[in-house]
Amino acid sequence: SSLKKFDEIKKANQAAAKKLVEDQLSSSSEDDDEDAEVKQGKILDKTFTIYTSQTDGDASELERTRQYMNEAFQSGAMTCLICIASVKRNQAVWSCCGCFCIFHLVCIQKWAKDSLFLVSSPLTDDDFGKKDYPWPCPKCRFEYKRSETPSRYYCYCGKVENPTVDPWLVPHSCGQICEREFKPSCGHKCLLLCHPGPCPPCPKMVTTTCHCKKAKPVPRRCSAKEWSCRLPCGRTLLCGQHACENPCHAGDCQPCPRVSKQRCVCGRQTAERLCASPQWQCDQVCRKCLPCGNHTCEQVCHAGPCGDCPRSGKRSCPCGKTKFTLPCTEDVPTCGDSCDKVLECGIHKCSQRCHRGPCEICRQEVEKQCRCGKHTKRMPCHKPYLCETKCTKIRDCQKHQCRRKCCSGNCPPCDQVCGRTLGCRNHKCPSGCHRGSCNPCPETVDVKCSCGKTVIKVPCGRERTIKPPKCKQLCSRPPTCHHSTQEKHYCHFGRCPPCRQPCQKTLTCGHLCPVPCHDEALVKQTGLHQSAGPWEQPSEPAFIRTALPCPPCEVPIPVSPLPCHSANPYSCKRFCGRLLDCQNHTCMKECHHVTKLNSNADGKKAGPECSQCEEECTKPRPAGCPHRCVLPCHPGDCPSCLQMLKIKCHCKLSVLYIECLKLTCADLKEKELLISCRNQCPKELPCGHRCKEICHSGSCPLNCSQKVKLRCLCKRLKKEAQCSKIQEGQVSLECDALCKEMKRKAYEIKEAEAKAALEEEKRRQQAELEAFENRLKGRRKNKRRKDEVEVEQSSWQKYKNLIMLPVFGVAVVMV
């Protein structure tokens, strides 16, 4: 009984696996999608009924609104960009009036609060917390005032608060007529039912005339009521002389394009100018005499009288306390009173006498208190006082201290970057350091179908979980079987469904295979491993895709009762002997069947069943080419050798890589240039200089052009000459009379030095002899009788030799 139960479970698993492989697309999901599409179509038709009745069924202007409504029905298409979550039917939402994007009401309230808190401080102490900054939409950055922060949940048209959930209405819609004003305003209201997205153009019919009012009024759509009759406008331009020649247009006419001669304002110059701007000023100064008779007008080209002299009438002194009536030729004097103008500090007055020019800065010493109020100091009034005390208060981020010097206590928001990783795990928060959780990532990512033609935009981070969009395009993948085209089916992920077309391959007998395509047939995997029970998972797939061979041809043959695959010719066991494609060898196979083609109709050429020549090409190579032919045995000439030769240049210092073809096809002169390394020849000439030629073959030329210095025998005279001429003896340099005279003097000096040295040597020997004799005299004195009285020598007698010898030596050296 256990074996029987095991077999039943095994068969059930195999049947389920087979059904899963054969059914590529689930029919139940397609039925659900069809039901959802039918229901969605009914709701859309109901929403657009009033509009299409006004336009006689024309819904071409509803495409943008239809797109927003389709996204409202698609699963996961409506996503709150703040919390990165799907917007459900029973959740309170808010819609932006700029981009019509839908957000959760709670999320947009938190967004507005955080945005106002972050941007309310421009990092200045005086304005912090006082200015009323707007908050932006998370998607389009459309700005809203602080008072426009949403607090209640309304439908799209704003009539009903907290609309009820109705499965036969657009989500978050009240079901009533929208009646919102069209943009731009035309006096009519939207006729659709309460809907998301922008309102369509106005469909009402109105009677209107063209822009220039010449044509008769015609009935047109209110959204396209402005039209042009394409006739010339004819309205008088601003110049008052010409009429507008442009076709009937809206708005004011363009400036007159014609050019005419116009005088300047003062009438001195005439120039060609556009007729639309006849008033112009030249660059000349008026220079007319003013009524005072002493000054001239300094205004540039102007119209009308020049006016009175600016220095006439009563004029005040610099401080403004005294007025003088003076001729325009005299300057107003100072009154001598104190200035008393309020200085820049706004507290003290200028104590100087009435003077011209600006007052000095306030230098009066006052008791000043620093900005933080902790210190006071007496200092000049014009200097601000900021102490060095750093603020220790925690900023609004509740993480960092203020650390500003002399802070007034109204610390600005933290200026550091948050830098925390956002929920998408791809980007970091770019906002300033703040409390609470970071705002969601504002980036969007494209999610594409398999072919990439259908794209939906999703918030960054949702691309890992959202399903790819359904694509209505036909699959463009190339067929995986031998057919040129595959059966039509829609874009999809994974493998394409198996091909159902007839095989139509040509069999060996010449007939076409009539069975369905079997290049990717499902074959049951037969493993040797026996499963221990139904709970054990198979280690190999139950079915694999593989190409099956074509079945034997069953076409009957007229002359034989056997089928086509059984009526085959026989072999005579001899060599085939047909000429192979290489045109050099013959087929060495045993007698076999050869398919006759147009090229081998004579019966002597090899067919596709013959063996392929696998020998190397043995044809002779060009002279100088050491390489073999890269092709196997082949007919015709060998291709040109494109391999590189590694050779040394003429001077044997550089290694060159030259194409074999270039070297073998070149003549002697070209070979000489190819093998040259283009550097200077390193060889030395017999004269010792380096060869000046470029790297060359053979011996170097002997005509050395190097410039060398030539000297006379005494090395006093020198001149430059070419090395080759010196080697040939064409150039020489002899000593002159001055050189001979200098030689003679040098010889005399050398003789005198030798003579002085000889005399010095004689004197030295004489001094040594005298010293030896003195030592002998001392020994004789010791042998004298003791009763003799010794005569004591003087200091000069003792040390005269030691003093005179050096002096005499110095004298000899000087001589």
Residue pairs with C-beta under 8 A, 6 or more apart in sequence:
6 533
6 534
9 534
10 531
10 534
13 534
14 542
17 542
17 543
18 542
18 543
21 522
21 543
24 497
33 470
36 73
40 70
40 73
42 168
43 73
43 168
43 169
43 170
44 66
44 69
46 168
46 193
47 69
47 170
47 192
47 193
47 195
48 59
48 62
48 192
50 177
50 191
50 192
50 193
51 59
51 62
51 191
51 192
51 200
51 203
52 58
52 59
54 191
54 203
54 204
55 61
55 203
59 66
61 200
61 201
61 203
61 223
62 200
64 197
64 198
64 200
65 192
65 195
65 197
65 198
65 199
65 200
67 197
68 100
68 195
68 196
68 197
68 198
69 170
69 195
69 196
69 197
70 77
71 77
71 78
72 78
72 170
72 171
72 172
72 196
73 171
75 86
75 467
76 86
76 466
76 467
77 456
78 86
78 87
78 102
78 171
79 85
79 86
79 87
79 458
79 459
79 462
80 86
80 87
80 102
80 103
80 104
80 107
81 101
81 103
81 138
81 139
81 440
81 442
81 459
82 103
82 104
82 107
82 108
82 110
82 111
82 138
82 439
82 440
83 104
83 107
83 440
84 423
84 424
84 440
84 441
84 459
84 461
84 462
85 104
87 93
87 102
87 103
87 104
87 171
89 165
89 171
89 172
90 165
91 104
91 105
92 104
92 105
92 106
92 153
92 162
93 102
93 103
93 104
93 105
93 153
93 172
94 102
94 103
94 104
94 105
94 108
94 150
94 153
95 101
95 102
95 103
95 156
95 196
96 103
96 137
96 139
96 140
96 142
97 142
98 137
98 140
98 142
99 137
99 139
99 140
99 142
100 196
100 197
100 198
101 137
101 138
101 139
101 140
102 172
102 196
103 111
103 138
105 150
105 153
108 138
108 150
109 149
109 150
109 151
111 135
111 138
111 439
112 135
112 144
112 149
112 150
113 149
114 434
114 436
114 439
115 135
115 136
116 133
116 135
116 146
117 396
117 434
118 413
118 431
118 432
118 434
119 133
119 135
120 128
120 129
120 131
120 133
121 127
121 128
121 129
121 412
121 413
122 128
122 131
123 412
123 413
123 415
124 412
125 407
125 408
125 410
125 412
128 410
128 412
129 410
132 145
132 146
133 146
134 143
134 144
134 145
134 146
135 143
135 144
135 146
135 149
136 142
136 143
136 144
137 143
137 144
138 439
138 440
138 442
139 442
152 161
152 162
153 161
153 162
153 163
154 160
154 161
154 163
155 163
155 172
155 173
155 174
155 194
156 170
156 172
156 173
156 174
156 178
156 194
156 195
156 196
157 174
157 176
157 178
157 179
157 180
157 190
157 194
158 180
159 174
159 176
159 179
159 194
160 174
160 176
160 194
163 172
163 173
163 174
165 171
166 173
166 175
169 175
169 193
170 193
170 194
170 195
170 196
172 196
173 193
173 194
173 195
173 196
174 194
175 193
175 194
176 193
176 194
177 190
177 191
177 192
177 193
177 194
178 189
178 190
178 191
178 192
178 193
178 194
178 195
178 199
179 189
179 190
180 189
180 190
180 199
181 189
181 190
182 188
182 189
182 190
182 199
182 201
182 202
182 223
183 198
183 199
186 202
186 204
186 222
186 223
186 225
188 202
188 204
188 222
190 199
190 200
191 203
192 199
192 200
201 221
201 223
201 224
202 221
202 222
202 223
203 221
203 222
203 223
204 221
204 222
205 219
205 220
205 221
205 222
206 219
206 220
206 221
206 222
206 225
207 217
207 218
207 219
207 220
208 217
208 218
208 220
208 225
208 226
208 227
209 215
209 216
209 217
209 218
210 227
210 228
210 229
210 248
211 226
211 227
211 228
211 229
211 233
211 248
211 249
211 250
212 229
212 231
212 233
212 234
212 235
212 248
212 249
214 229
214 231
214 234
214 248
215 229
215 231
215 248
218 227
220 227
226 250
228 247
228 248
228 249
228 250
229 248
230 247
230 248
231 247
231 248
232 243
232 244
232 245
232 246
232 247
232 248
233 243
233 244
233 245
233 246
233 247
233 248
233 249
233 253
234 243
234 244
235 243
235 244
235 253
236 242
236 243
236 244
237 243
237 244
237 253
237 255
237 256
237 275
237 276
238 255
238 256
238 276
239 256
239 258
239 275
239 276
239 278
241 256
241 275
242 256
242 258
242 275
244 253
244 254
246 253
246 254
255 274
255 276
255 277
256 274
256 275
256 276
257 274
257 275
257 276
258 274
258 275
259 272
259 273
259 274
259 275
260 272
260 273
260 275
260 278
261 270
261 271
261 272
261 273
262 270
262 271
262 272
262 273
262 278
262 280
263 269
263 270
264 270
264 271
264 280
264 281
264 282
264 301
265 279
265 280
265 281
265 282
265 301
265 302
265 303
266 281
266 282
266 284
266 286
266 301
266 302
266 303
268 282
268 284
268 301
269 282
269 284
271 280
273 280
281 300
281 301
281 302
282 300
282 301
283 300
283 301
284 300
284 301
285 297
285 298
285 299
285 300
286 296
286 297
286 298
286 299
286 300
286 301
286 302
286 306
287 296
287 297
288 296
288 297
288 306
289 295
289 296
289 297
290 296
290 297
290 306
290 307
290 308
290 309
291 308
291 309
292 308
292 309
292 311
292 312
292 328
294 309
294 327
294 328
294 329
295 309
295 311
295 328
297 306
297 307
299 306
309 328
311 328
311 329
312 328
313 325
314 323
314 324
314 325
315 323
315 324
315 325
315 326
315 332
316 322
316 323
316 324
316 332
317 323
317 324
317 332
317 333
317 334
317 335
317 354
318 332
318 334
318 339
318 354
318 355
318 356
318 357
319 334
319 335
319 337
319 338
319 339
319 340
319 341
319 354
319 355
321 335
321 337
321 340
321 354
322 335
322 337
324 332
324 333
326 332
334 353
334 354
334 355
334 356
335 354
336 353
336 354
337 353
337 354
338 350
338 351
338 352
338 353
338 354
339 349
339 350
339 351
339 352
339 353
339 354
339 355
339 359
340 349
340 350
341 349
341 350
341 359
342 348
342 349
342 350
343 349
343 350
343 359
343 360
343 361
343 362
343 381
344 361
344 362
344 382
345 362
345 381
345 382
347 362
347 381
348 362
348 364
348 381
350 359
350 360
352 359
352 360
361 382
362 380
362 381
362 382
363 380
363 381
363 382
364 380
364 381
365 378
365 379
365 380
365 381
366 378
366 379
366 380
366 381
367 376
367 377
367 378
368 376
368 377
368 378
368 379
368 385
369 375
369 376
369 385
370 376
370 377
370 385
370 386
370 387
370 389
370 406
371 385
371 386
371 387
371 406
371 407
371 408
372 387
372 389
372 391
372 406
372 407
372 408
372 409
373 408
374 387
374 389
375 385
375 387
375 389
377 385
379 385
386 405
386 406
387 405
387 406
388 405
388 406
389 405
389 406
390 402
390 403
390 404
390 405
390 407
391 401
391 402
391 403
391 404
391 405
391 407
391 409
391 411
392 401
392 402
392 403
393 401
393 402
393 407
393 409
393 411
394 400
394 401
394 402
395 401
395 402
395 411
395 412
395 413
395 414
395 433
396 411
396 413
396 414
396 434
396 435
397 413
397 414
397 416
397 432
397 433
397 434
397 435
398 435
399 414
399 433
400 414
400 416
400 433
402 411
404 411
413 432
414 432
414 433
414 434
415 432
415 433
416 432
416 433
417 429
417 430
417 431
417 432
417 433
418 428
418 429
418 430
418 431
418 432
418 433
418 434
418 438
419 428
419 429
420 428
420 429
420 438
421 427
421 428
421 429
422 428
422 429
422 438
422 440
422 441
422 460
422 461
423 438
423 440
423 441
423 461
424 440
424 441
424 443
424 459
424 460
424 461
425 461
426 441
426 443
426 460
426 461
427 441
427 443
427 460
429 438
429 439
431 438
431 439
440 459
441 459
441 460
441 461
443 459
443 460
444 457
444 458
444 459
444 460
445 457
445 458
445 459
445 460
445 461
445 462
445 463
446 455
446 456
446 457
447 455
447 456
447 457
447 458
447 463
447 466
447 468
447 469
448 454
448 455
448 468
448 469
449 455
449 468
449 469
449 470
449 471
449 473
449 491
450 468
450 471
450 491
450 492
450 493
451 471
451 473
451 475
451 476
451 491
453 471
453 473
453 491
454 469
454 470
454 471
454 472
454 473
454 491
455 469
456 469
458 466
468 493
471 490
471 491
472 490
472 491
473 490
473 491
474 488
474 489
474 490
474 491
475 486
475 488
475 489
475 490
475 491
475 492
475 496
476 491
477 486
477 496
479 485
479 486
479 496
479 499
480 496
480 499
480 519
480 520
481 499
481 517
481 519
481 520
482 505
482 517
482 519
483 499
483 501
483 517
486 496
486 499
486 501
487 497
487 499
487 500
487 501
489 496
489 497
498 517
498 520
498 521
498 522
499 516
499 517
499 519
499 520
500 516
500 517
501 516
501 517
502 512
502 513
502 514
502 515
502 516
502 517
503 512
503 513
503 514
503 515
503 516
503 517
503 518
503 550
504 512
504 513
504 514
505 512
505 513
505 550
506 512
506 513
507 513
507 550
507 553
507 564
507 565
508 553
508 593
509 553
509 555
509 564
509 565
511 553
511 555
511 564
513 550
513 551
515 550
515 551
518 547
518 548
518 550
519 547
520 545
520 546
520 547
521 545
521 546
521 547
521 548
522 543
522 544
522 545
523 543
523 544
523 545
523 546
523 548
524 542
524 543
525 540
525 541
525 542
525 543
525 544
527 538
527 539
527 540
529 539
529 540
531 538
552 563
552 565
552 566
553 563
553 564
553 565
554 563
554 564
554 565
555 563
555 564
556 563
556 564
557 563
557 564
557 567
560 567
568 593
569 593
571 590
571 591
571 592
572 591
573 590
573 591
574 590
574 591
575 586
575 587
575 588
575 589
575 590
575 591
576 586
576 587
576 588
576 589
576 590
576 591
576 592
576 594
576 606
576 610
576 611
577 586
577 587
578 586
578 587
578 594
578 600
578 604
578 605
578 606
578 607
578 610
579 586
579 604
579 605
579 606
580 586
580 587
580 606
580 610
580 611
580 612
580 613
581 606
581 612
581 613
581 635
582 613
582 632
582 633
582 634
582 635
583 635
583 636
584 613
584 633
584 635
585 613
585 615
585 633
586 606
587 606
587 610
587 611
588 611
589 610
589 611
592 609
592 610
593 609
594 600
594 606
594 607
594 608
594 609
594 610
595 607
595 608
595 609
596 603
596 607
597 607
597 608
599 605
600 606
600 607
613 632
613 633
614 632
614 633
615 632
615 633
616 628
616 629
616 632
616 633
617 628
617 629
617 631
617 632
617 633
617 634
617 638
618 633
619 629
619 637
619 638
621 627
621 628
621 629
621 638
621 641
622 641
622 664
622 665
623 664
624 663
624 664
625 641
625 660
625 664
626 645
626 660
627 641
627 643
627 660
629 638
629 639
630 639
631 638
631 639
640 661
641 659
641 660
641 661
641 664
642 659
642 660
642 661
643 659
643 660
644 657
644 658
644 659
644 660
645 657
645 658
645 659
645 660
645 663
646 655
646 656
646 657
647 655
647 656
647 658
647 675
648 654
648 655
648 656
649 655
649 656
649 675
649 676
649 677
649 695
650 675
650 676
650 677
650 681
650 695
650 696
650 697
651 677
651 679
651 681
651 682
651 683
651 695
653 677
653 679
653 682
654 677
654 679
654 695
656 674
656 675
656 677
658 674
658 675
662 674
663 671
663 674
666 674
672 696
672 697
675 697
676 694
676 695
676 696
677 695
678 694
678 695
679 694
679 695
680 690
680 691
680 692
680 693
680 694
680 695
681 690
681 691
681 692
681 693
681 694
681 695
681 696
681 700
682 690
682 691
683 690
683 691
683 700
684 690
684 691
685 691
685 700
685 702
685 704
686 702
686 727
687 704
687 706
687 723
687 724
687 727
689 704
689 706
689 723
691 700
691 701
692 705
692 706
693 700
693 701
702 724
703 724
704 722
704 723
704 724
704 727
705 722
705 723
705 724
706 722
706 723
707 720
707 721
707 722
707 723
708 720
708 721
708 722
708 723
708 726
709 718
709 719
709 720
710 718
710 719
710 720
710 721
710 726
710 731
710 732
710 733
711 717
711 718
711 733
712 718
712 733
712 734
712 735
712 739
713 735
713 739
714 735
714 739
714 742
714 743
716 735
716 738
716 739
716 742
717 733
717 735
717 736
717 739
718 733
719 733
721 731
722 731
725 731
735 743
756 812
756 815
759 812
760 809
760 812
763 808
763 812
767 801
767 805
770 801
771 801
781 790
